Amino acid sequence: MKCNLQGSTRLPASSEDGDIVIGGVFSIHPKLDTVIYNYTTKPEPPRCTGSLYSRGLRFSQAMIFAIEEINNSTELLPGIKLGYQIYDSCVAVSLAVHAAFQLLNGQDHIFYKDKNCSQSGMVMAVIGNSGSTLSISISHIIGPFNVPLVSPLATCACLSDKQQYPTFFRTIPSDQFQADTLAKLVKHFGWTWIGAIRSDSDYGNDGMASFLDAAQKEGICVEYSEAFFRTDPRSKIKKIAGVIRRSTSRVIVAFAAFGEMSVLLEELSLDPPPPRQWIGSEGWITDPPLMSYSFCAGAIGVTIQKSVIPGLRDFLLDLSPSEVAASAVLTEFWEDAFNCSLNKNNNINKRACDGTEDIRTLENPYTDTSQLRITNMVYKAVYAVAHAIHNAVCEETNLIAQCDKHFKLESKQVFAELKKVNFSRNGYPVSFDVNGDPVAFYELVNWQKSESGVTELVTVGYYDASLPKGQQFQINRNITWMDGGTKVPLSVCSERCPPGTHKVLQKGKPICCYDCIPCPEGEISNMTDSPDCFPCSEEFWSNVKRDACSPKPVEFLSFDEVLAIILATFSGLGVSLAIITAVIFFRHRTSPVVKANNSELSFLLLFSLILCFLCSLTFIGAPSEWSCMLRHTAFGIIFVLCISCVLG
């Protein structure tokens, strides 16, 4: 009994037979040709359109280079030849899913029930894809069959969920680390009022969600957050450009892919662009074409570590017309690069390639090996799979590896061994944690203009998640800011409240927007951005600036002062007169005049007058607790006594 597979198989962009085959899925073309079927004829196989992605081609070639390097190695998988099948996903989920099924089933149109599913067999692992959305789709397909997917480009933090993506691994750090790094970068320079834009994809949406969560913990406020995709109508792109122009924040965090940033920056360049400090994710910050937008000079962002892969440059550039003609993808690349045709019958509008074309004279993303950031992630992914296969089929005997090429290897064994790989290649460590993620390491890069006026990528710091907290984030070089400035630009909703004031939030606005209200009398705030004012203690009073409590000034009538001397003199004179009067009254107490004036009441009145005169002395001199209490109470009692005597 035989079964026919549904649909038609697609030939790989590149392939090579081997004892063990590894699959690859990369975006070599930018889009899928959309065809509206009328269902009257058999649909043709899907076709990719658009100019070839030189970067995607370099990734696929890097995979081939790594496999050939392993096949020539005497230490890794000796005696076993690795093969490969590399498919072009054209940045389309449908083609990525199609490639995943084909990698599982093989390329045979027919298979027999009493034999294996396919004579060509399924691959042991897959390298790819060129983004998070496509990797999610592929992982959903191959995961249930225990086929591991090792991605050099998918950064979505969602892929760390082992419940949904059990066989997913990656050599590039998760966006969770990138989001934390970007939040720390923004906080480091004191920016609390920012704008945010993102790709409307799994990469952009999940990455920005992680960033906004980290930013909130750092006390950073977002004025606006906009999402868009490169294929959106121009009206939407124009609307987002308008939001940026009208915004008050001077810093923009862009968690986007190269395609989206290219569309947005092109729109912003049509009118005089607003001065903004761009903060970029690794998805676009290292792309040379974007550096041509001069208004983005000074951009800073995080990216994968710059790497060196010995021999790769020669492999990429060692192409002759005869070798190129054997590959449809390389043929297309060659003809586009040199504007000639390798086959005269294919295109009469192009001249025939005459063999004098030299790829070393080209300057494009394919030939540019000065950075090799993501390319090294592809290289490490291939070696990770090779080490996993090596551990499954090879044994060490007297430090010599012996491999059984007839060993019936299953993908679940490769999956199990991938969890345990731990090695270094060209000085770059490769290992995976329980979520299939590597240890995060980012370079902080800055767009700086050289003396010739060309914008260059300069490394100004790093983020290393393996270091202790507090040492992970380092900036060690001078940074050029927007408009070529050397001072850190300011981007806050409200200026910081100085000591002597306190913050009052503006109604209906984020916590970063507030008014600075002076503290009332008797209260102070002695720190910047104080939420409240605090009262001074009893013996202290707030100073003029309301930022410190000063001792209350003690004012009293000193005995040295003229007024005190006059008061004391009159008081003494009054006491003397009262005493003299009392003595006279006492000596003549038996006389009729004294008796007629009620001598007892007169003596009491004279006594109260003496006390009244003496009471005034308590208001002279430094006050004490007792004198302050005695002054008013004593005067009140004595005065009442005196008046009572008069009225009596």
NORSULRA-V792211 format. One record per backbone hydrogen bond with DSSP energy under -1.0 kcal/mol. NH is the residue of the N-H (numbers start at 1). CO is the residue of the C=O. If there is no record, write none. Layout:
BEGIN
nh=<NH,NH>
co=<CO,CO>
END
This chain:
BEGIN
nh=<3,5,13,14,16,19,20,22,23,24,25,26,28,31,33,49,53,57,58,59,60,61,62,63,64,65,66,67,68,69,70,71,72,73,80,83,84,85,86,87,89,92,96,97,98,99,100,101,102,103,104,105,106,111,113,115,123,124,126,127,128,135,136,137,138,139,140,141,142,143,145,146,147,149,150,151,159,160,161,165,168,169,170,171,175,177,178,179,180,181,182,183,184,185,186,187,188,189,190,191,192,193,194,195,196,197,198,199,200,201,205,206,207,208,209,210,211,212,213,214,215,216,217,218,219,220,221,223,226,228,232,237,238,239,240,241,242,243,244,245,246,252,253,254,255,256,261,262,263,264,265,266,267,268,269,270,277,279,280,281,284,285,287,291,292,293,294,296,297,298,299,300,301,302,303,307,312,315,316,317,318,319,324,325,327,331,332,333,334,335,336,337,338,339,341,346,353,361,362,368,378,379,380,381,382,383,384,385,386,387,388,389,390,391,392,393,394,395,397,400,402,404,407,409,413,414,415,416,417,418,420,423,425,428,430,433,436,442,443,444,445,446,447,448,450,453,456,458,460,461,462,463,464,465,467,471,474,476,477,481,484,485,500,501,502,503,504,506,509,513,515,517,519,523,524,525,529,534,536,540,541,543,550,552,561,565,566,567,568,569,570,571,572,573,574,575,576,577,578,579,580,581,582,583,584,585,586,587,588,589,591,595,596,598,602,603,604,605,606,607,608,609,610,611,612,613,614,615,616,617,618,619,620,621,628,629,630,631,634,635,636,637,638,639,640,641,642,643,644,645,646,647,648>
co=<111,109,86,86,84,81,81,83,125,85,127,87,26,49,47,31,28,53,54,55,56,57,58,59,60,61,62,63,64,65,66,67,68,70,77,20,16,22,14,24,26,89,92,93,94,95,96,97,98,99,100,101,102,3,1,112,103,21,148,23,150,131,132,133,134,135,136,137,138,139,142,143,142,167,126,169,156,157,158,161,165,149,436,151,155,174,174,175,176,177,178,179,180,181,182,183,184,185,187,186,491,491,221,251,224,253,226,255,228,199,201,202,203,204,205,206,207,208,209,210,211,212,213,214,216,215,192,194,196,198,229,233,234,235,236,237,238,239,240,241,242,277,195,279,197,254,257,258,259,260,261,262,263,264,265,267,250,252,300,254,281,281,284,288,289,290,292,293,294,447,296,278,445,280,443,371,309,311,312,313,314,317,320,321,324,327,328,329,330,331,332,333,334,335,351,343,341,358,359,364,374,375,376,377,378,379,380,381,382,383,384,385,386,387,388,389,390,402,400,397,395,393,404,407,410,410,411,412,413,414,417,430,428,425,423,437,433,463,303,461,301,458,299,456,454,450,448,446,444,444,474,442,472,440,464,468,462,460,460,485,481,482,525,498,517,530,515,513,506,510,504,502,500,520,534,546,497,524,522,537,550,548,541,539,558,561,562,563,564,565,566,567,568,569,570,571,572,573,574,575,576,577,578,579,580,581,582,583,584,586,588,591,592,595,598,599,600,601,602,603,604,605,606,607,608,609,610,611,612,614,615,616,617,557,624,625,626,627,630,631,632,633,634,635,636,637,638,639,640,641,642,643,644>
END
